[in-house]
């Protein structure tokens, strides 16, 4: 039941009559006002015709009627309410109650329309005087009135659509005006040339104007994306990543101007600006923009709005494209570096300008990690330098020997690649630096040496793979390089923590590649001898040519290996190859079933060539007797081919002669059968060979 219904139930009879009269008057006044408002609204929001009546008159009248209704309710006493409950016929006043309720609802709607219209008029005044905070307040008030979820009647009126459209127009007008004002206060321009770009920022010194538009900008959710993207891409990013030229001009009484110039060409990392210059330039930029940095409360200001759009990318750029490159490269640089304090100071500056919040810790977290980042980078740089050295040409070589420390620690005189010497120098430097480094980096620093050696085992054989297979010189140098690194590692084993059996791994690596090269050379010699046919030696010069070609191959290896390999390794390697050569020559000759005298003479000539030239492969000719197991057998074969039956049997001497040291009885018998015709003398000689 309505409030007036309650009233009619509780007032006395005299009061009831008065209420009827007052209610009737109020209903009539409301109806009269509604008609006036309807005409006014139709003229202003539907037909858009001029109306002589003013909004103020109608609004004042509506306010008076509202007060009269309130007074009517207020004047009723509790006592009179109780009396009427028993004496008043409710049906008698029902019609008045219903009329007043309906009139009251209509009054509410009319009052709202008049208030909205009044606010629209206030907006026009605010626009004329550019009072944007008032403008914003009026817009928000209209929005609340239009969007009242409890008022369904207002939404059903014919004028609602036009009122809503006008609200949207005025709202857009506010946004446009604010943008126009802001663009006048903050002027951002860029001009591109062929290889450079010039960016100009002009910021007004009129703080009062900024203060007038700042809050409306924030509250209307002004889209700052365009400005923020401009600042990020054309100002902050170049300052962080490129050398820039900045000119500040504060001479103008109305504006502060900052002009930024930089190259648009991609630059190398060496040309990246120092982080201190970056900090200074960013401070200049932010201080220039500080004129627009109006605060609305302790947490919100213009910079917080800008920061919300660019902060994440700004911090990432600063961290990844500037600070990471500015971490010191050496221990001495790190000792004198003020980078940690500088970053913290710059972070405090950003917080003080509200560009960052107190809980934005990305920069300070980075500063706290610089020691670890330096250690990782320093050790990574060492490893990268080592890999760069490993990839240098192996054939650029030098003599090395180390005779100090007693026989157990001697390294034989030989040649190694200069790159290996560089690598050892690098590792020596690491050991030296570890003596003066702080405790937190010593362990990591020393761990780079095993990492370098392990990387060497995989990197060099891969990077120089073809040369190690095809060039004997490279294989010999790699053999020496591996052994020298193994020697150095063993020598410094007490200073570093080795991973696994790295000394043996290095030695095995060098030996395996050199043995592979020896086998490769052996295959080449065997390939040449495949065409060697002793039986055609008297008619075909090819056999002699093949032998000479094999000997030339030995000479080539001598020229390459003798100055590179340690004497012992050289002698052993050449002896291995020469022994295989001798074995093959002996095998092919001994396999002949018939050796005519002319063939025998030709074979003797070939063996003479071998016996004459082969010893020169060694530093001392006599070494061949000891180093090559089958050498004596080869020389004895020449003797057999050129000897008589008597001489052969004398050399056998009943199994006690020199022939017995290298030949079995069956081998000698086979040669006798091939060299001599079947006679009693041959039979007698064969009988003696046993």
C-alpha positions as CSV (number, residue, x, y, z in Angstrom):
1,X,0.0,0.0,0.0
2,X,1.2,3.5,-0.8
3,X,2.3,5.9,1.9
4,X,-0.8,8.1,1.3
5,X,-2.9,4.9,1.7
6,X,-1.3,4.5,5.1
7,X,-2.0,8.1,5.9
8,X,-5.6,7.8,5.1
9,X,-5.8,4.8,7.4
10,X,-4.5,6.6,10.4
11,X,-5.5,10.3,10.3
12,X,-8.6,11.5,11.9
13,X,-11.7,12.5,9.9
14,X,-10.8,16.3,9.8
15,X,-7.4,15.5,8.6
16,X,-8.8,13.2,6.1
17,X,-10.8,16.0,4.4
18,X,-7.7,18.2,4.4
19,X,-5.6,15.4,2.8
20,X,-8.2,14.9,0.0
21,X,-8.0,18.6,-0.8
22,X,-4.2,18.7,-0.7
23,X,-3.9,15.5,-2.7
24,X,-6.3,16.8,-5.4
25,X,-4.4,20.0,-5.7
26,X,-1.0,18.2,-5.9
27,X,-2.3,15.9,-8.6
28,X,-3.6,18.8,-10.6
29,X,-0.3,20.7,-10.2
30,X,1.7,17.6,-11.3
31,X,-0.6,17.1,-14.3
32,X,-0.2,20.7,-15.3
33,X,3.6,20.5,-14.9
34,X,3.7,17.3,-17.0
35,X,1.9,19.0,-19.8
36,X,4.3,21.8,-19.8
37,X,7.3,19.5,-19.6
38,X,5.9,17.4,-22.4
39,X,5.5,20.4,-24.7
40,X,9.0,21.5,-23.7
41,X,10.5,18.1,-24.4
42,X,8.8,17.8,-27.7
43,X,10.1,21.2,-28.7
44,X,13.7,20.5,-27.5
45,X,14.2,16.8,-28.1
46,X,11.8,15.8,-30.8
47,X,10.9,18.8,-33.0
48,X,13.9,20.8,-32.1
49,X,11.8,24.0,-32.0
50,X,12.6,27.1,-29.9
51,X,10.6,27.3,-26.7
52,X,10.1,30.6,-24.8
53,X,9.9,28.8,-21.4
54,X,13.1,28.1,-19.6
55,X,14.2,24.8,-18.1
56,X,14.9,26.7,-14.9
57,X,11.3,27.7,-14.4
58,X,10.0,24.1,-14.8
59,X,12.7,22.6,-12.7
60,X,11.9,25.1,-9.9
61,X,8.2,24.2,-10.1
62,X,9.0,20.5,-10.0
63,X,11.2,21.0,-7.0
64,X,8.4,22.9,-5.2
65,X,5.9,20.2,-5.8
66,X,8.3,17.5,-4.5
67,X,8.7,19.6,-1.4
68,X,4.9,19.9,-1.0
69,X,4.5,16.1,-1.2
70,X,7.3,15.6,1.3
71,X,5.7,18.1,3.7
72,X,2.4,16.4,3.4
73,X,3.9,13.1,4.5
74,X,6.0,14.7,7.2
75,X,3.1,16.6,8.9
76,X,1.2,13.4,9.7
77,X,1.6,12.5,13.4
78,X,1.8,8.9,14.7
79,X,-1.2,9.6,16.9
80,X,-3.5,10.6,14.0
81,X,-2.4,7.5,12.1
82,X,-3.7,5.3,14.8
83,X,-7.0,7.1,15.0
84,X,-7.8,6.9,11.4
85,X,-7.2,3.1,11.2
86,X,-10.5,2.6,13.0
87,X,-12.6,5.5,11.6
88,X,-11.7,6.0,7.9
89,X,-13.3,4.1,5.0
90,X,-10.4,3.3,2.8
91,X,-12.4,2.9,-0.4
92,X,-13.6,6.5,-0.1
93,X,-10.0,7.8,-0.7
94,X,-8.9,5.0,-3.1
95,X,-9.3,7.1,-6.2
96,X,-7.3,10.0,-4.6
97,X,-4.5,7.6,-3.6
98,X,-4.2,6.0,-7.0
99,X,-4.2,9.4,-8.7
100,X,-1.5,10.7,-6.4
101,X,0.7,7.6,-6.8
102,X,0.5,7.9,-10.6
103,X,1.1,11.6,-10.5
104,X,4.1,11.1,-8.2
105,X,5.6,8.6,-10.7
106,X,5.0,11.0,-13.5
107,X,6.6,13.8,-11.5
108,X,9.7,11.8,-10.9
109,X,10.1,11.2,-14.7
110,X,9.4,14.9,-15.5
111,X,11.9,16.0,-12.8
112,X,14.6,13.6,-14.3
113,X,14.0,15.0,-17.8
114,X,14.2,18.6,-16.6
115,X,17.4,17.8,-14.7
116,X,19.0,16.1,-17.7
117,X,18.1,19.1,-19.8
118,X,19.6,21.4,-17.2
119,X,22.8,19.4,-17.3
120,X,23.0,19.7,-21.1
121,X,22.7,23.5,-20.7
122,X,25.4,23.4,-18.1
123,X,27.6,21.5,-20.5
124,X,27.3,24.2,-23.1
125,X,28.4,26.8,-20.5
126,X,31.4,24.5,-19.5
127,X,32.4,24.0,-23.1
128,X,32.3,27.8,-23.7
129,X,34.7,28.4,-20.8
130,X,36.7,25.2,-21.4
131,X,36.0,23.9,-17.9
132,X,36.7,20.3,-18.7
133,X,36.4,19.0,-15.1
134,X,32.9,20.4,-14.9
135,X,32.1,19.1,-18.4
136,X,33.2,15.7,-17.3
137,X,31.1,15.9,-14.1
138,X,28.0,16.8,-16.0
139,X,28.5,13.9,-18.5
140,X,28.8,11.5,-15.6
141,X,25.7,12.8,-14.0
142,X,23.7,12.4,-17.2
143,X,25.1,8.9,-17.6
144,X,23.9,8.0,-14.1
145,X,20.4,9.4,-14.8
146,X,20.0,7.7,-18.2
147,X,21.3,4.3,-17.0
148,X,19.2,4.1,-13.8
149,X,18.2,0.4,-13.8
150,X,15.2,1.1,-11.5
151,X,13.5,3.6,-13.9
152,X,11.8,1.6,-16.6
153,X,9.3,4.4,-17.4
154,X,11.9,6.8,-18.6
155,X,13.4,4.2,-21.0
156,X,9.9,3.8,-22.6
157,X,9.5,7.5,-23.4
158,X,9.7,8.7,-27.0
159,X,12.3,11.3,-26.1
160,X,14.6,8.8,-24.5
161,X,16.4,7.8,-27.7
162,X,17.1,11.4,-28.6
163,X,18.3,12.2,-25.1
164,X,20.6,9.2,-25.3
165,X,21.9,10.3,-28.7
166,X,22.6,13.8,-27.4
167,X,24.5,12.3,-24.4
168,X,26.6,10.2,-26.8
169,X,27.4,13.3,-28.9
170,X,28.3,15.4,-25.9
171,X,30.5,12.5,-24.5
172,X,32.4,12.3,-27.8
173,X,32.6,16.0,-27.9
174,X,34.3,15.9,-24.5
175,X,36.8,13.3,-25.6
176,X,37.6,15.1,-28.8
177,X,38.0,18.4,-27.0
178,X,40.3,16.8,-24.4
179,X,42.4,15.2,-27.2
180,X,42.6,18.5,-29.0
181,X,43.8,20.3,-25.9
182,X,46.3,17.5,-25.1
183,X,47.7,17.5,-28.6
184,X,48.3,21.3,-28.2
185,X,50.0,20.8,-24.9
186,X,52.2,17.8,-25.9
187,X,53.4,18.0,-29.5
188,X,55.1,14.9,-30.9
189,X,56.6,15.0,-34.4
190,X,59.0,12.8,-36.4
191,X,60.8,13.4,-39.6
192,X,62.7,10.7,-41.5
193,X,65.6,11.2,-43.8
194,X,67.6,8.7,-45.9
195,X,69.6,7.3,-43.0
196,X,68.5,9.3,-40.0
197,X,65.4,10.3,-38.1
198,X,64.7,13.5,-36.1
199,X,62.1,13.4,-33.4
200,X,60.8,16.6,-31.7
201,X,58.9,16.8,-28.4
202,X,57.3,20.1,-27.4
203,X,55.7,20.1,-24.0
204,X,53.8,23.1,-22.7
205,X,54.8,24.8,-19.5
206,X,51.1,25.6,-18.7
207,X,50.7,23.3,-15.7
208,X,47.3,24.8,-14.9
209,X,46.0,23.7,-18.3
210,X,47.4,20.3,-17.8
211,X,45.8,20.1,-14.4
212,X,42.4,21.1,-15.9
213,X,42.4,18.3,-18.5
214,X,44.4,15.6,-16.8
215,X,41.6,14.2,-14.5
216,X,39.0,14.3,-17.2
217,X,41.4,12.4,-19.5
218,X,41.9,9.8,-16.9
219,X,38.3,9.4,-15.9
220,X,37.1,9.2,-19.5
221,X,39.6,6.5,-20.2
222,X,41.4,8.6,-22.7
223,X,43.1,6.3,-25.3
224,X,46.8,7.1,-24.8
225,X,48.0,4.2,-27.0
226,X,49.1,6.3,-29.9
227,X,51.2,8.6,-27.7
228,X,52.7,5.7,-25.8
229,X,53.6,3.8,-28.9
230,X,55.2,7.0,-30.3
231,X,57.3,7.5,-27.2
232,X,58.3,3.8,-27.0
233,X,59.2,3.3,-30.7
234,X,60.6,6.8,-31.6
235,X,62.1,8.0,-28.3
236,X,62.7,5.3,-25.6
237,X,63.8,2.5,-28.0
238,X,66.4,4.6,-29.9
239,X,67.8,6.0,-26.7
240,X,68.3,2.5,-25.3
241,X,69.7,0.8,-28.4
242,X,71.4,3.5,-30.5
243,X,73.9,6.4,-30.1
244,X,71.6,9.5,-30.1
245,X,72.0,13.3,-30.1
246,X,69.7,15.2,-27.8
247,X,69.2,19.0,-27.8
248,X,67.1,20.6,-25.1
249,X,65.7,24.1,-25.5
250,X,64.1,25.8,-22.6
251,X,64.3,29.4,-23.9
252,X,60.7,29.5,-25.0
253,X,58.4,30.8,-22.3
254,X,55.5,28.6,-23.4
255,X,57.2,25.3,-24.3
256,X,60.1,23.0,-23.5
257,X,61.5,21.4,-26.6
258,X,63.6,18.3,-26.9
259,X,65.0,17.2,-30.2
260,X,66.3,13.6,-30.7
261,X,68.4,12.6,-33.7
262,X,69.7,9.1,-34.5
263,X,70.6,6.8,-37.3
264,X,68.1,4.4,-38.8
265,X,70.7,2.0,-40.1
266,X,71.2,-1.3,-38.1
267,X,74.3,-0.9,-36.1
268,X,76.7,-3.5,-34.7
269,X,76.8,-4.4,-31.0
270,X,80.1,-2.5,-30.6
271,X,78.2,0.8,-31.2
272,X,75.6,0.2,-28.6
273,X,75.6,3.2,-26.1
274,X,77.0,2.8,-22.6
275,X,74.3,2.3,-20.0
276,X,75.3,5.5,-18.2
277,X,74.6,7.5,-21.3
278,X,71.3,5.7,-21.7
279,X,70.3,6.5,-18.2
280,X,71.2,10.2,-18.6
281,X,69.2,10.5,-21.8
282,X,66.2,8.8,-20.4
283,X,66.3,11.1,-17.4
284,X,66.4,14.1,-19.7
285,X,63.4,12.7,-21.6
286,X,61.3,11.9,-18.5
287,X,62.2,15.3,-17.0
288,X,60.9,17.0,-20.1
289,X,57.7,15.0,-19.9
290,X,57.5,15.7,-16.2
291,X,55.5,18.9,-17.0
292,X,52.5,16.8,-17.8
293,X,52.8,14.5,-14.8
294,X,49.9,15.7,-12.7
295,X,49.1,13.6,-9.7
296,X,45.5,12.8,-8.7
297,X,46.3,10.8,-5.6
298,X,49.2,9.0,-4.1
299,X,49.1,6.2,-6.6
300,X,47.8,7.7,-9.8
301,X,49.3,10.3,-12.1
302,X,49.8,10.8,-15.8
303,X,53.1,8.7,-15.8
304,X,51.3,5.7,-14.3
305,X,49.0,5.8,-17.3
306,X,51.9,5.9,-19.7
307,X,53.8,3.3,-17.8
308,X,50.9,0.9,-17.9
309,X,51.1,0.9,-21.6
310,X,54.9,0.9,-22.2
311,X,56.5,-0.3,-18.9
312,X,56.9,-4.0,-19.8
313,X,58.4,-3.3,-23.2
314,X,60.5,-0.5,-21.7
315,X,62.0,-2.7,-19.0
316,X,62.6,-5.5,-21.5
317,X,64.4,-3.2,-23.9
318,X,66.5,-1.7,-21.1
319,X,67.4,-5.0,-19.7
320,X,68.0,-7.1,-22.8
321,X,69.2,-4.4,-25.3
322,X,71.3,-2.3,-23.0
323,X,72.2,-3.5,-19.6
324,X,72.9,-7.1,-20.7
325,X,75.5,-5.7,-23.1
326,X,77.0,-3.4,-20.5
327,X,77.9,-6.1,-18.0
328,X,81.7,-5.9,-17.5
329,X,83.9,-8.3,-19.6
330,X,86.8,-8.8,-17.2
331,X,87.3,-9.3,-13.5
332,X,89.2,-6.0,-13.2
333,X,86.3,-4.1,-14.9
334,X,83.8,-5.9,-12.6
335,X,85.8,-4.8,-9.5
336,X,85.5,-1.1,-10.3
337,X,82.0,-1.3,-11.9
338,X,79.3,0.9,-10.3
339,X,76.6,-0.7,-12.4
340,X,74.6,-2.2,-9.6
341,X,74.4,1.1,-7.7
342,X,73.6,3.0,-10.9
343,X,70.7,0.7,-11.8
344,X,69.3,1.0,-8.3
345,X,69.6,4.8,-8.4
346,X,67.9,4.9,-11.8
347,X,65.1,2.7,-10.5
348,X,64.6,5.1,-7.6
349,X,64.3,7.9,-10.1
350,X,61.6,6.1,-12.1
351,X,59.7,5.4,-8.9
352,X,60.0,9.0,-7.7
353,X,58.4,10.1,-11.0
354,X,55.8,7.4,-10.6
355,X,56.9,5.9,-14.0
356,X,57.4,2.7,-11.9
357,X,55.5,1.6,-8.7
358,X,57.3,0.7,-5.5
359,X,56.6,-2.9,-6.1
360,X,58.0,-2.9,-9.7
361,X,61.2,-4.8,-9.0
362,X,62.4,-6.0,-12.4
363,X,65.3,-3.6,-12.6
364,X,66.4,-4.1,-9.0
365,X,66.2,-7.8,-9.4
366,X,68.4,-7.6,-12.5
367,X,70.9,-5.5,-10.5
368,X,71.0,-8.1,-7.8
369,X,71.8,-10.8,-10.4
370,X,74.7,-8.9,-12.1
371,X,77.4,-10.8,-10.2
372,X,75.9,-14.1,-11.4
373,X,75.3,-12.7,-14.9
374,X,78.9,-11.4,-15.0
375,X,80.2,-14.8,-14.0
376,X,78.2,-16.6,-16.6
377,X,79.0,-14.1,-19.3
378,X,82.7,-14.0,-18.4
379,X,83.0,-17.8,-18.5
380,X,80.9,-18.0,-21.6
381,X,83.2,-15.4,-23.3
382,X,86.2,-17.5,-22.3
383,X,84.6,-20.6,-23.9
384,X,83.6,-18.6,-27.0
385,X,87.1,-17.3,-27.3
386,X,88.4,-20.8,-27.0
387,X,86.1,-22.1,-29.7
388,X,87.2,-19.3,-32.0
389,X,90.8,-20.3,-31.4
390,X,90.0,-23.9,-32.1
391,X,88.5,-23.0,-35.5
392,X,91.7,-21.3,-36.7
393,X,93.8,-23.0,-39.4
394,X,95.9,-25.9,-38.0
395,X,98.8,-25.4,-40.5
396,X,99.9,-22.1,-39.0
397,X,102.5,-23.8,-36.7
398,X,105.4,-23.2,-34.3
399,X,108.1,-25.2,-32.5
400,X,107.4,-26.2,-29.0
401,X,109.4,-28.1,-26.3
402,X,109.4,-28.2,-22.5
403,X,112.5,-29.7,-20.9
404,X,111.8,-28.4,-17.4
405,X,110.8,-30.3,-14.4
406,X,112.7,-33.5,-14.9
407,X,112.3,-36.3,-17.4
408,X,108.9,-37.2,-16.2
409,X,107.5,-33.9,-17.2
410,X,109.4,-33.4,-20.5
411,X,107.5,-32.7,-23.7
412,X,109.5,-33.6,-26.8
413,X,110.5,-31.0,-29.3
414,X,108.1,-30.9,-32.2
415,X,105.7,-28.5,-33.9
416,X,102.2,-27.6,-32.8
417,X,99.6,-25.3,-34.3
418,X,99.8,-21.7,-33.1
419,X,96.1,-21.9,-32.2
420,X,96.9,-24.6,-29.7
421,X,99.6,-22.4,-28.1
422,X,96.9,-19.6,-28.0
423,X,94.5,-22.0,-26.3
424,X,97.1,-22.9,-23.7
425,X,97.8,-19.2,-23.1
426,X,94.1,-18.6,-22.6
427,X,93.9,-21.4,-20.0
428,X,97.1,-20.1,-18.3
429,X,95.4,-16.7,-18.1
430,X,92.3,-18.3,-16.5
431,X,94.5,-20.0,-13.9
432,X,96.3,-16.7,-13.2
433,X,93.0,-14.8,-12.8
434,X,91.6,-17.4,-10.4
435,X,94.4,-16.5,-8.0
436,X,93.1,-12.9,-7.6
437,X,89.4,-13.5,-8.2
438,X,86.8,-13.4,-5.5
439,X,85.7,-16.7,-4.0
440,X,82.2,-16.7,-5.6
441,X,83.7,-16.9,-9.1
442,X,86.9,-19.0,-8.6
443,X,85.1,-22.3,-8.9
444,X,83.1,-21.3,-12.0
445,X,86.2,-19.8,-13.5
446,X,88.3,-23.0,-13.1
447,X,85.4,-25.1,-14.4
448,X,85.8,-23.4,-17.8
449,X,89.1,-25.3,-18.4
450,X,87.6,-28.8,-18.4
451,X,84.8,-27.3,-20.5
452,X,87.4,-26.0,-23.0
453,X,89.2,-29.3,-23.2
454,X,85.9,-31.3,-23.6
455,X,84.9,-28.8,-26.3
456,X,88.2,-29.3,-28.1
457,X,87.7,-33.0,-28.3
458,X,84.4,-32.5,-30.3
459,X,85.0,-29.2,-32.0
460,X,88.3,-29.6,-33.7
461,X,87.7,-33.0,-35.3
462,X,84.4,-31.8,-36.6
463,X,85.5,-28.4,-37.8
464,X,88.7,-29.6,-39.5
465,X,87.3,-33.1,-40.5
466,X,88.2,-33.1,-44.2
467,X,91.7,-31.7,-43.7
468,X,92.5,-34.2,-41.0
469,X,91.6,-37.0,-43.4
470,X,93.1,-35.7,-46.6
471,X,96.2,-33.7,-45.4
472,X,99.0,-35.6,-43.7
473,X,100.4,-32.4,-42.2
474,X,97.1,-31.6,-40.5
475,X,96.9,-35.0,-39.0
476,X,100.4,-34.8,-37.6
477,X,99.8,-31.4,-36.2
478,X,96.6,-32.5,-34.6
479,X,98.4,-35.5,-33.1
480,X,100.9,-33.1,-31.5
481,X,98.3,-30.6,-30.4
482,X,96.3,-33.2,-28.6
483,X,99.4,-34.6,-26.8
484,X,100.5,-31.1,-25.9
485,X,97.1,-30.3,-24.4
486,X,97.2,-33.6,-22.5
487,X,100.7,-32.7,-21.3
488,X,99.6,-29.3,-20.1
489,X,96.5,-30.7,-18.4
490,X,98.5,-33.3,-16.5
491,X,101.0,-30.7,-15.5
492,X,98.3,-28.5,-14.1
493,X,96.1,-31.2,-12.8
494,X,96.5,-30.1,-9.2
495,X,95.0,-26.7,-10.0
496,X,91.8,-27.8,-11.8
497,X,89.1,-30.3,-11.2
498,X,89.2,-32.6,-14.2
499,X,86.1,-34.3,-15.5
500,X,86.6,-37.9,-16.4
501,X,89.9,-39.2,-17.9
502,X,90.5,-36.2,-20.1
503,X,94.2,-36.6,-20.4
504,X,93.9,-40.1,-21.8
505,X,91.0,-38.9,-24.0
506,X,93.1,-36.2,-25.6
507,X,96.0,-38.6,-26.2
508,X,93.7,-41.2,-27.7
509,X,92.0,-38.6,-29.9
510,X,95.3,-37.5,-31.4
511,X,96.6,-41.0,-31.8
512,X,93.4,-42.3,-33.4
513,X,93.5,-39.5,-36.0
514,X,97.1,-40.0,-36.8
515,X,96.8,-43.8,-37.0
516,X,93.9,-43.2,-39.4
517,X,96.2,-41.1,-41.5
518,X,98.9,-43.7,-41.4
519,X,96.4,-46.3,-42.6
520,X,95.3,-43.9,-45.3
521,X,98.9,-43.6,-46.5
522,X,99.3,-47.4,-46.3
523,X,96.2,-47.8,-48.5
524,X,97.6,-45.4,-51.0
525,X,100.9,-47.4,-51.2
526,X,99.1,-50.7,-51.4
527,X,97.0,-49.3,-54.2
528,X,100.1,-48.4,-56.2
529,X,101.7,-51.8,-55.6
530,X,98.5,-53.5,-56.8
531,X,99.7,-52.8,-60.3
532,X,103.3,-54.1,-59.6
533,X,104.0,-57.4,-61.5
534,X,107.5,-58.7,-61.0
535,X,107.3,-61.0,-64.1
536,X,106.9,-58.1,-66.5
537,X,109.8,-56.2,-65.1
538,X,112.1,-56.9,-68.1
539,X,109.6,-55.7,-70.7
540,X,107.5,-53.2,-68.8
541,X,108.9,-50.0,-67.3
542,X,105.7,-49.6,-65.3
543,X,106.9,-51.8,-62.4
544,X,109.9,-49.7,-61.8
545,X,107.8,-46.6,-62.1
546,X,105.5,-47.9,-59.5
547,X,108.3,-48.5,-57.1
548,X,109.7,-45.1,-57.7
549,X,106.3,-43.6,-57.1
550,X,106.0,-45.4,-53.8
551,X,109.4,-44.1,-52.7
552,X,108.4,-40.6,-53.8
553,X,105.4,-40.9,-51.5
554,X,107.8,-41.7,-48.7
555,X,109.8,-38.7,-49.5
556,X,106.8,-36.5,-49.5
557,X,105.8,-37.8,-46.0
558,X,109.3,-37.2,-44.8
559,X,109.2,-33.6,-46.0
560,X,105.9,-33.1,-44.1
561,X,106.3,-35.1,-41.0
562,X,110.0,-35.0,-40.1
563,X,110.0,-31.4,-39.0
564,X,106.6,-31.7,-37.3
565,X,106.5,-34.9,-35.4
566,X,108.7,-35.7,-32.4
567,X,111.7,-37.8,-33.6
568,X,110.4,-41.0,-31.9
569,X,106.9,-40.7,-33.4
570,X,108.3,-39.8,-36.8
571,X,110.7,-42.8,-36.9
572,X,108.0,-45.2,-35.7
573,X,105.4,-43.9,-38.2
574,X,107.7,-44.1,-41.2
575,X,109.0,-47.4,-40.1
576,X,105.5,-48.8,-40.0
577,X,104.7,-47.7,-43.5
578,X,108.1,-48.8,-44.9
579,X,107.8,-52.2,-43.3
580,X,104.3,-52.7,-44.9
581,X,105.9,-51.7,-48.2
582,X,108.7,-54.2,-47.7
583,X,106.3,-57.0,-46.7
584,X,104.3,-56.5,-49.9
585,X,107.4,-56.4,-52.1
586,X,108.7,-59.6,-50.5
587,X,105.3,-61.3,-50.7
588,X,104.9,-60.6,-54.4
589,X,108.4,-61.8,-55.3
590,X,108.3,-64.9,-53.1
591,X,105.0,-65.9,-54.6
592,X,106.6,-66.3,-58.0
593,X,106.9,-70.0,-59.1
594,X,109.4,-69.3,-61.9
595,X,111.9,-66.4,-62.0
596,X,113.9,-66.3,-65.2
597,X,117.4,-64.8,-64.9
598,X,116.3,-61.7,-66.8
599,X,113.5,-61.1,-64.3
600,X,115.8,-61.9,-61.4
601,X,118.2,-59.2,-62.7
602,X,115.4,-56.7,-63.0
603,X,114.2,-57.4,-59.5
604,X,117.7,-56.9,-58.2
605,X,117.8,-53.5,-59.9
606,X,114.5,-52.5,-58.3
607,X,115.6,-53.8,-54.8
608,X,118.8,-51.8,-55.3
609,X,116.8,-48.6,-55.8
610,X,114.8,-49.4,-52.6
611,X,117.9,-50.2,-50.6
612,X,119.6,-47.0,-51.8
613,X,116.7,-44.6,-51.2
614,X,114.7,-46.0,-48.3
615,X,117.3,-45.4,-45.6
616,X,117.3,-41.7,-46.4
617,X,113.8,-41.4,-45.0
618,X,115.3,-41.6,-41.5
619,X,117.6,-39.0,-39.9
620,X,120.3,-41.6,-39.7
621,X,120.5,-44.3,-42.4
622,X,121.3,-47.0,-39.9
623,X,118.0,-46.5,-38.1
624,X,116.3,-48.5,-40.8
625,X,118.0,-51.7,-39.7
626,X,116.3,-51.5,-36.3
627,X,113.2,-49.6,-37.0
628,X,111.9,-51.6,-40.0
629,X,111.5,-55.3,-39.0
630,X,111.4,-56.6,-42.6
631,X,114.3,-54.5,-43.9
632,X,117.0,-57.1,-43.5
633,X,114.7,-59.7,-45.1
634,X,114.4,-57.4,-48.1
635,X,118.1,-57.0,-48.4
636,X,118.5,-60.8,-48.0
637,X,116.0,-61.2,-50.8
638,X,118.2,-59.2,-53.1
639,X,121.1,-61.4,-52.2
640,X,119.1,-64.6,-52.9
641,X,118.0,-63.2,-56.3
642,X,121.6,-62.5,-57.2
643,X,123.3,-65.5,-55.6
644,X,124.4,-68.9,-56.6
645,X,123.1,-72.1,-55.0
646,X,126.3,-72.4,-53.1
647,X,126.0,-68.9,-51.7
648,X,122.4,-69.5,-50.7
649,X,123.3,-72.7,-48.9
650,X,126.2,-71.0,-47.2
651,X,123.9,-68.2,-46.0
652,X,121.6,-70.9,-44.6
653,X,124.4,-72.9,-43.1
654,X,122.4,-75.9,-41.9
655,X,119.9,-73.6,-40.2
656,X,122.5,-71.5,-38.4
657,X,123.3,-68.9,-41.0
658,X,121.9,-65.3,-41.3
659,X,119.1,-66.3,-43.6
660,X,117.5,-68.3,-40.8
661,X,116.8,-65.1,-38.9
662,X,114.2,-63.9,-41.5
663,X,113.3,-66.8,-43.7
664,X,111.8,-70.2,-43.1
665,X,113.2,-73.2,-44.9
666,X,110.1,-73.5,-47.2
667,X,110.5,-69.8,-48.2
668,X,114.1,-70.4,-49.2
669,X,113.3,-73.7,-51.0
670,X,110.5,-71.9,-52.9
671,X,112.9,-69.2,-54.1
672,X,115.5,-71.8,-55.1
673,X,112.9,-73.7,-57.2
674,X,111.8,-70.5,-58.9
675,X,115.3,-69.3,-59.6
676,X,117.1,-72.5,-60.6
677,X,116.4,-75.3,-63.0
678,X,115.7,-78.8,-61.8
679,X,119.2,-80.3,-61.6
680,X,121.1,-82.5,-59.2
681,X,122.8,-79.4,-57.8
682,X,119.4,-77.8,-57.1
683,X,118.3,-81.1,-55.5
684,X,121.3,-81.1,-53.3
685,X,120.8,-77.5,-52.3
686,X,117.2,-78.2,-51.5
687,X,118.3,-81.1,-49.4
688,X,120.6,-78.9,-47.4
689,X,117.9,-76.4,-46.6
690,X,116.0,-77.8,-43.7
